[in-house]
Amino acid sequence: MSRETLMAVSARLFARGGFDATSMRDIAGEAGMLAGSMYYHFPSKNDLIAAVYEEGVAEISAAVDAAVAATDTPWTRLEAACVAHLQSLLSDTAHAAVMTADLRRLDARLRRRLIAMRDGYERRFVELVAALPLGQGTDRTLWRLQLLGALNWTPTWYRPGRKSPGAIARALVGALK
């Protein structure tokens, strides 16, 4: 069993049930291996969580960076970033989806590490929102958090085939213009 396969299985289970509800035994069973064999790749569940989360941040960051690079106006850049963000969250790989998981129950040291990764990713949106021509007095922090909150909640209600991730992202941005 490769490390990549183990991480893919872990990402899918973490995204579906959360970090707390997913045991190393659950992951091993789904991956078709003995639970003890996982420790060859990851010394602890926290190490596995961190690796999956880091992969998710890298995956979604690359998608957003590529999408933003192909546009040039503030609104189209934000829209492209949101489309890429949502497509990553809803993709089959599920690595990015772990970024929306509740981190409150994780051990404090791991939680701080994951939040630092997430904050590094979200700096992209701080810059994108700072460039927008929003009305005077608009609280850009709350505006950004509202948008990201709506995007990040989408995996809980999304059903493939109704609206594409791109259409949903564009509608969310459009509603905030």
C-alpha positions as CSV (number, residue, x, y, z in Angstrom):
1,M,0.0,0.0,0.0
2,S,1.5,3.3,-1.0
3,R,1.6,6.4,1.1
4,E,-0.5,8.2,-1.5
5,T,-3.2,5.6,-1.5
6,L,-3.3,5.7,2.3
7,M,-3.6,9.5,2.2
8,A,-6.4,9.3,-0.4
9,V,-8.4,6.9,1.7
10,S,-7.8,9.0,4.8
11,A,-8.9,12.2,3.1
12,R,-12.1,10.6,1.9
13,L,-12.9,9.2,5.4
14,F,-11.9,12.5,7.2
15,A,-14.0,14.5,4.7
16,R,-17.0,12.2,5.2
17,G,-16.9,11.7,9.0
18,G,-14.5,14.1,10.5
19,F,-11.2,13.6,12.2
20,D,-12.6,12.4,15.5
21,A,-15.0,9.9,14.1
22,T,-12.4,8.3,11.8
23,S,-10.1,5.8,13.5
24,M,-6.8,4.4,12.2
25,R,-8.6,1.0,12.2
26,D,-11.3,2.5,9.9
27,I,-8.7,3.8,7.5
28,A,-6.7,0.6,7.5
29,G,-9.9,-1.4,6.8
30,E,-10.9,0.8,3.9
31,A,-7.3,0.7,2.6
32,G,-7.2,-3.1,2.9
33,M,-4.3,-3.2,5.3
34,L,-3.6,-4.0,8.9
35,A,-3.9,-1.0,11.2
36,G,-0.4,-1.5,12.5
37,S,1.0,-1.3,9.0
38,M,-0.1,2.3,8.7
39,Y,2.5,3.3,11.3
40,Y,5.2,2.5,8.8
41,H,4.0,5.6,6.9
42,F,2.7,7.7,9.7
43,P,3.9,7.5,13.3
44,S,0.6,8.8,14.6
45,K,-2.9,9.8,13.6
46,N,-2.0,13.4,14.1
47,D,0.9,13.0,11.6
48,L,-1.6,11.5,9.1
49,I,-4.1,14.3,9.6
50,A,-1.4,16.9,9.1
51,A,-0.1,15.2,5.9
52,V,-3.6,15.0,4.5
53,Y,-4.4,18.6,5.4
54,E,-1.1,19.8,3.9
55,E,-1.9,17.9,0.7
56,G,-5.3,19.5,0.6
57,V,-3.8,23.0,1.1
58,A,-1.3,22.4,-1.6
59,E,-4.0,21.0,-4.0
60,I,-6.4,23.9,-3.5
61,S,-3.6,26.5,-3.5
62,A,-2.3,25.3,-6.9
63,A,-5.8,25.3,-8.4
64,V,-6.6,28.8,-7.2
65,D,-3.2,30.2,-8.1
66,A,-3.5,28.8,-11.7
67,A,-7.1,30.2,-12.0
68,V,-6.2,33.7,-10.8
69,A,-3.1,33.9,-13.1
70,A,-5.4,33.5,-16.1
71,T,-7.4,36.6,-15.3
72,D,-6.7,40.3,-14.9
73,T,-9.6,42.3,-13.3
74,P,-10.4,42.2,-9.5
75,W,-13.8,40.7,-9.9
76,T,-12.8,38.1,-12.5
77,R,-9.8,37.2,-10.4
78,L,-12.0,36.6,-7.3
79,E,-14.6,34.7,-9.3
80,A,-11.9,32.5,-10.8
81,A,-10.4,31.8,-7.4
82,C,-13.8,30.9,-6.0
83,V,-14.6,28.6,-8.9
84,A,-11.2,26.8,-8.4
85,H,-11.7,26.7,-4.7
86,L,-15.1,25.1,-5.0
87,Q,-14.0,22.7,-7.7
88,S,-11.2,21.5,-5.5
89,L,-13.5,21.1,-2.5
90,L,-15.9,19.0,-4.5
91,S,-13.4,17.0,-6.4
92,D,-13.1,13.2,-6.1
93,T,-9.7,13.4,-4.3
94,A,-11.2,15.0,-1.2
95,H,-7.8,16.2,0.0
96,A,-9.0,19.9,-0.1
97,A,-12.3,19.0,1.6
98,V,-10.5,18.2,4.8
99,M,-9.8,22.0,5.0
100,T,-13.5,22.5,5.9
101,A,-13.4,20.1,8.8
102,D,-14.0,21.2,12.4
103,L,-10.6,21.6,14.0
104,R,-11.8,22.4,17.6
105,R,-11.4,18.9,19.0
106,L,-7.9,18.3,17.7
107,D,-5.0,18.6,20.1
108,A,-3.9,22.2,20.5
109,R,-0.5,21.8,18.8
110,L,-1.9,20.1,15.7
111,R,-4.8,22.6,15.6
112,R,-2.4,25.5,15.5
113,R,-0.4,23.9,12.8
114,L,-3.4,23.3,10.6
115,I,-4.8,26.8,11.2
116,A,-1.4,28.3,10.2
117,M,-1.6,26.3,6.9
118,R,-5.2,27.4,6.3
119,D,-4.4,31.0,7.1
120,G,-1.5,30.9,4.6
121,Y,-3.9,29.7,1.9
122,E,-6.6,32.2,2.8
123,R,-4.1,35.1,2.4
124,R,-4.8,34.8,-1.3
125,F,-8.4,35.8,-0.6
126,V,-7.3,38.6,1.7
127,E,-5.4,40.1,-1.3
128,L,-8.2,39.4,-3.8
129,V,-10.8,41.1,-1.6
130,A,-8.5,44.0,-0.9
131,A,-8.3,44.7,-4.6
132,L,-12.1,44.8,-5.1
133,P,-14.0,48.1,-5.6
134,L,-16.3,47.6,-2.6
135,G,-18.5,50.3,-1.1
136,Q,-16.9,52.6,1.4
137,G,-17.2,51.3,4.9
138,T,-17.5,47.7,3.8
139,D,-15.8,45.4,6.4
140,R,-13.6,43.4,4.0
141,T,-12.7,40.8,6.6
142,L,-16.4,40.0,7.2
143,W,-17.1,40.1,3.5
144,R,-14.3,37.6,2.8
145,L,-15.3,35.3,5.6
146,Q,-18.9,35.4,4.5
147,L,-17.8,34.3,1.0
148,L,-15.5,31.6,2.2
149,G,-18.0,30.4,4.7
150,A,-20.6,30.0,1.9
151,L,-18.1,28.2,-0.4
152,N,-16.8,25.9,2.4
153,W,-20.4,24.9,3.4
154,T,-21.3,23.8,-0.1
155,P,-20.0,20.2,0.3
156,T,-22.6,19.6,3.0
157,W,-25.5,20.2,0.6
158,Y,-24.1,19.8,-2.9
159,R,-25.6,17.2,-5.2
160,P,-23.8,16.5,-8.5
161,G,-25.8,17.2,-11.7
162,R,-27.9,20.1,-10.5
163,K,-25.6,23.0,-10.8
164,S,-21.9,22.8,-11.5
165,P,-19.3,24.0,-8.9
166,G,-18.4,26.8,-11.2
167,A,-22.0,28.0,-11.5
168,I,-22.5,27.9,-7.8
169,A,-19.2,29.8,-7.1
170,R,-20.1,32.5,-9.7
171,A,-23.6,32.9,-8.2
172,L,-22.1,33.3,-4.7
173,V,-19.7,36.0,-5.9
174,G,-22.5,37.7,-7.9
175,A,-24.7,37.8,-4.9
176,L,-22.1,39.8,-3.0
177,K,-21.3,42.3,-5.7
